[in-house]
Amino acid sequence: MKKEIVRGLLADLHAELLKLDAWEDKPPSESALKSLQPFAVDALRFNQWLQWIFIPKMLYLLDKDLALPNVCGMQPMIEGWGRECGGNVKVLSRVLLALDQQLSL
């Protein structure tokens, strides 16, 4: 059940990034994707991290029926990115909070 909820929230996350015009066609450089910093803050914008690292990793875990993270805290990151992108990120913030809650159960 939890995995179905998480999969649905990932779809919502994807949809919200599309609505905000924050879904990119071209991936960042390989070196940016290999950042070891939390949320790749040194190399990626938050939406890029969500698109190119978080969502694919979560889908991989779900598809392979592997354990999901048991602690998650992404929602606070949206505030800074929301100011940066100038978009209305209220729905995106709610989706991230729901993901944080599901993954931290």
C-alpha positions as CSV (number, residue, x, y, z in Angstrom):
1,M,0.0,0.0,0.0
2,K,2.7,2.5,1.0
3,K,4.6,1.8,-2.3
4,E,1.4,2.5,-4.3
5,I,0.9,5.8,-2.5
6,V,4.6,6.8,-3.1
7,R,4.3,5.9,-6.8
8,G,1.2,8.1,-7.1
9,L,2.9,11.0,-5.3
10,L,5.9,10.6,-7.7
11,A,3.4,11.0,-10.6
12,D,1.9,14.1,-8.9
13,L,5.5,15.5,-8.4
14,H,6.2,15.0,-12.1
15,A,2.9,16.6,-13.1
16,E,3.6,19.6,-10.8
17,L,7.1,20.1,-12.2
18,L,5.5,20.1,-15.7
19,K,2.9,22.7,-14.7
20,L,5.6,24.9,-13.3
21,D,7.6,24.5,-16.6
22,A,10.4,23.1,-14.4
23,W,10.7,19.7,-16.2
24,E,13.8,19.8,-18.5
25,D,14.4,18.1,-21.8
26,K,18.1,17.8,-21.5
27,P,19.9,16.2,-18.5
28,P,22.6,18.1,-16.6
29,S,26.2,17.1,-17.1
30,E,27.4,13.7,-15.8
31,S,29.6,15.5,-13.2
32,A,26.6,17.4,-11.9
33,L,24.6,14.2,-11.6
34,K,27.5,12.6,-9.6
35,S,27.5,15.3,-6.9
36,L,27.8,13.9,-3.4
37,Q,26.3,16.9,-1.6
38,P,22.8,16.6,-0.2
39,F,20.2,17.4,-2.9
40,A,23.3,18.0,-5.2
41,V,23.1,21.7,-4.1
42,D,26.5,22.3,-5.4
43,A,25.7,21.3,-8.9
44,L,21.9,21.2,-9.5
45,R,18.8,23.3,-9.0
46,F,16.3,21.6,-6.8
47,N,13.9,20.8,-9.7
48,Q,16.8,19.2,-11.5
49,W,17.7,17.0,-8.5
50,L,14.0,15.9,-8.3
51,Q,13.8,15.1,-12.0
52,W,17.2,13.6,-12.6
53,I,18.1,11.9,-9.3
54,F,15.2,11.6,-6.9
55,I,12.4,10.4,-9.2
56,P,14.4,7.9,-11.2
57,K,16.0,6.5,-8.0
58,M,12.6,6.1,-6.3
59,L,11.1,4.5,-9.4
60,Y,14.0,2.1,-9.6
61,L,13.4,1.1,-5.9
62,L,9.7,0.7,-6.5
63,D,10.1,-1.3,-9.7
64,K,12.7,-3.6,-8.2
65,D,10.6,-3.9,-5.0
66,L,13.5,-2.7,-2.9
67,A,13.3,-0.9,0.4
68,L,12.4,2.7,0.3
69,P,14.2,5.4,2.4
70,N,12.8,5.5,5.9
71,V,13.7,9.2,6.5
72,C,13.0,12.0,4.1
73,G,13.0,15.8,4.4
74,M,12.6,17.4,1.0
75,Q,9.8,19.8,1.7
76,P,11.9,22.5,3.3
77,M,14.0,22.7,0.2
78,I,11.1,23.9,-1.9
79,E,11.0,27.3,-0.2
80,G,14.3,28.5,-1.6
81,W,13.7,27.0,-5.0
82,G,10.2,28.5,-5.1
83,R,11.6,32.0,-4.6
84,E,14.3,31.3,-7.3
85,C,11.8,30.1,-9.9
86,G,9.2,32.6,-9.1
87,G,6.4,30.1,-9.4
88,N,3.5,29.1,-7.2
89,V,4.9,26.1,-5.5
90,K,2.1,25.5,-2.9
91,V,0.9,22.3,-4.6
92,L,4.4,21.1,-5.1
93,S,5.2,21.8,-1.5
94,R,2.1,19.7,-0.4
95,V,3.2,16.8,-2.7
96,L,6.8,16.9,-1.2
97,L,5.4,17.0,2.3
98,A,3.2,14.0,1.6
99,L,6.2,12.2,0.2
100,D,8.3,13.1,3.3
101,Q,5.5,11.8,5.5
102,Q,5.1,8.5,3.6
103,L,8.8,7.8,3.5
104,S,9.3,8.7,7.2
105,L,6.6,6.3,8.5
